[in-house]
Every structure is written in structure tokens, then in C-alpha cells.
Amino acid sequence: MAGRASASLALALSLSLAAASPPSSPPAPHGAVPLYRLFELSVPNHATKATDKMAGVWLNATFTSPAGATTDFWGFYDGESTWRLRFMPSALGGWSFSWKFSDGSLSGKGSFECIQKGASPGVLRPYPSNPHWFAYNGERPVFLKSYC
């Protein structure tokens, strides 16, 4: 469970940073996702028999990078008969994914191309030279400011 919590925190931080970065181009063509940006898939499921769609059934996915590394992730229930998968690709090239519902009601697979055009600067990580700072991908320092 701790792994899911830390993955959720990392994804939430990554997605908020990607959303905070102004887009440098119009939305990518269908099937293409800019590097460090959001891939989203809407999955309608009218076949599940689960009465509690929030907790009675899970949407599980596995994403495979261009280098062959896999990342297991999960989707979420978004109302009525819709679930969603959201993922942030971290490498350029062709990604593939497969998904299935925990109750066996539905499954599928697909792919998308991760492209450079419109890419986000990256994920915030501690800056190795000064771990009190953050940097995009741990390499390019960024000044964070907040207001109370």
C-alpha cells in the first residue's frame, strides 16, 4: 500500500507541474503525447456486475516503455459507467499498454507515441548539489514560490 501512496504522490506532483507549465503548442494529434505530459484514456464499462463501482472493481493497467520497462498503474471510476486511465510518459518513443478490470468484465490494449513537441520540463526531484532545492529531473533547478 505504501508503494501505491508514494506512486500516487509522485503522479499528483508530476501532473500538477505538467498542468502548471504553459503549453508550448496546441494539443498533440490523436495517438501522440508530449514527454512528461498527460496520457488519458476513457474506458466505458457497461459489463461489470459490481454494485459498488468505487470499491468493488479496479481498473488495472501495465504501461511498457520504448526500452521495454513496465509500470503497473491503476485507473479510477469517474461516474456512471466510465473509468479513466491517466499516465505520464517519461521517455520518447512508442509506448504500449494493456488494461483489465479486476472482475474480468472487460480488458483491452493500445499504444501511443511520446513526442518532444509540447514536452514539459520534467518531474521535480531534489537537486543533487543542494537537496533543499528542487530541479526538473534533478538537473535544472527551479524556484518555487507560494503564497499564504
C-alpha positions as CSV (number, residue, x, y, z in Angstrom):
1,M,0.0,0.0,0.0
2,A,2.9,2.4,0.7
3,G,4.1,1.9,-2.9
4,R,0.7,3.0,-4.2
5,A,0.7,6.0,-1.9
6,S,4.2,7.1,-3.0
7,A,3.3,6.5,-6.6
8,S,0.1,8.5,-6.2
9,L,2.0,11.4,-4.6
10,A,4.7,11.3,-7.4
11,L,2.0,11.2,-10.1
12,A,-0.1,14.0,-8.5
13,L,3.0,16.2,-8.2
14,S,4.1,15.4,-11.7
15,L,0.6,16.1,-13.1
16,S,0.2,19.4,-11.2
17,L,3.6,20.5,-12.5
18,A,2.7,19.5,-16.1
19,A,-0.6,21.3,-15.8
20,A,1.2,24.4,-14.3
21,S,3.6,24.6,-17.3
22,P,2.1,26.7,-20.1
23,P,1.6,24.6,-23.2
24,S,4.1,25.5,-25.9
25,S,1.9,24.1,-28.7
26,P,-1.7,23.1,-29.4
27,P,-2.8,19.7,-28.3
28,A,-0.9,16.8,-29.8
29,P,-2.5,14.8,-32.6
30,H,-4.5,11.7,-31.6
31,G,-2.2,8.9,-30.5
32,A,0.7,11.3,-29.6
33,V,1.5,12.5,-26.1
34,P,4.2,15.1,-25.3
35,L,7.0,14.0,-23.0
36,Y,6.1,14.4,-19.3
37,R,2.5,15.3,-20.2
38,L,-0.8,13.6,-19.6
39,F,-1.9,10.5,-21.5
40,E,-5.6,9.9,-20.7
41,L,-7.9,7.1,-21.8
42,S,-11.6,6.9,-21.0
43,V,-12.8,3.3,-20.6
44,P,-16.6,2.8,-20.6
45,N,-17.7,-0.5,-18.9
46,H,-21.3,-1.4,-19.0
47,A,-20.5,-5.1,-18.4
48,T,-19.4,-5.0,-14.8
49,K,-21.8,-6.5,-12.2
50,A,-20.2,-4.6,-9.3
51,T,-22.7,-2.8,-7.2
52,D,-20.1,-0.5,-5.6
53,K,-18.1,0.8,-8.6
54,M,-15.9,2.9,-6.3
55,A,-14.6,0.0,-4.3
56,G,-16.0,-3.2,-5.8
57,V,-13.9,-3.3,-9.0
58,W,-10.5,-2.0,-10.1
59,L,-9.1,-0.9,-13.4
60,N,-5.5,-2.1,-13.6
61,A,-3.1,-1.2,-16.3
62,T,0.5,-2.0,-17.3
63,F,2.4,0.5,-19.4
64,T,5.5,-0.6,-21.4
65,S,8.2,2.0,-22.3
66,P,10.1,2.1,-25.6
67,A,13.0,0.4,-23.7
68,G,10.7,-2.4,-22.5
69,A,10.4,-1.4,-18.8
70,T,7.0,-1.9,-17.4
71,T,5.0,0.3,-15.0
72,D,1.9,-1.1,-13.3
73,F,-0.7,1.5,-12.6
74,W,-4.4,1.8,-12.0
75,G,-7.4,3.8,-13.2
76,F,-10.2,5.3,-11.4
77,Y,-14.0,5.4,-11.5
78,D,-15.3,8.6,-13.0
79,G,-19.1,8.2,-12.7
80,E,-21.9,6.4,-14.5
81,S,-20.1,3.6,-16.5
82,T,-16.8,5.5,-17.1
83,W,-13.4,4.7,-15.7
84,R,-10.2,6.6,-16.7
85,L,-6.5,5.8,-17.0
86,R,-4.0,8.7,-16.6
87,F,-0.3,8.3,-17.1
88,M,2.7,10.5,-17.7
89,P,5.3,9.0,-20.2
90,S,8.9,9.6,-19.2
91,A,10.7,8.6,-22.4
92,L,10.3,9.4,-26.1
93,G,9.1,6.8,-28.5
94,G,6.4,4.2,-28.8
95,W,4.6,3.1,-25.6
96,S,2.1,0.3,-25.3
97,F,-0.3,-0.5,-22.5
98,S,-2.8,-3.2,-21.5
99,W,-5.7,-2.9,-19.1
100,K,-8.2,-5.1,-17.4
101,F,-10.9,-4.9,-14.8
102,S,-10.4,-6.9,-11.6
103,D,-13.8,-8.6,-12.0
104,G,-12.9,-9.9,-15.5
105,S,-15.7,-7.9,-17.2
106,L,-13.5,-6.1,-19.8
107,S,-9.9,-5.8,-21.0
108,G,-8.0,-4.2,-23.8
109,K,-4.7,-2.8,-25.0
110,G,-3.4,0.1,-27.0
111,S,-0.4,2.3,-27.8
112,F,0.7,5.9,-28.2
113,E,3.7,7.8,-29.3
114,C,5.6,10.0,-26.9
115,I,6.8,13.1,-28.7
116,Q,9.1,16.0,-27.9
117,K,6.9,18.8,-29.3
118,G,5.0,20.3,-26.4
119,A,7.0,18.5,-23.7
120,S,7.0,19.6,-20.1
121,P,10.4,20.4,-18.5
122,G,10.2,17.2,-16.4
123,V,9.4,15.9,-12.9
124,L,10.6,17.8,-9.8
125,R,13.2,16.0,-7.9
126,P,15.7,17.0,-5.2
127,Y,18.7,18.9,-6.7
128,P,21.8,16.8,-6.0
129,S,24.1,19.8,-5.4
130,N,21.7,21.2,-2.8
131,P,18.9,18.7,-1.7
132,H,17.0,21.6,-0.2
133,W,16.2,22.7,-3.7
134,F,14.2,21.1,-6.4
135,A,15.1,20.7,-10.0
136,Y,13.4,19.3,-13.2
137,N,14.6,15.7,-13.4
138,G,17.1,16.6,-10.7
139,E,19.2,18.6,-13.2
140,R,17.7,22.0,-13.8
141,P,17.0,24.0,-10.6
142,V,13.6,25.6,-10.3
143,F,12.5,28.4,-7.9
144,L,9.2,27.5,-6.2
145,K,7.2,30.2,-4.5
146,S,3.9,30.0,-2.7
147,Y,1.5,32.5,-1.2
148,C,-0.4,32.1,2.0
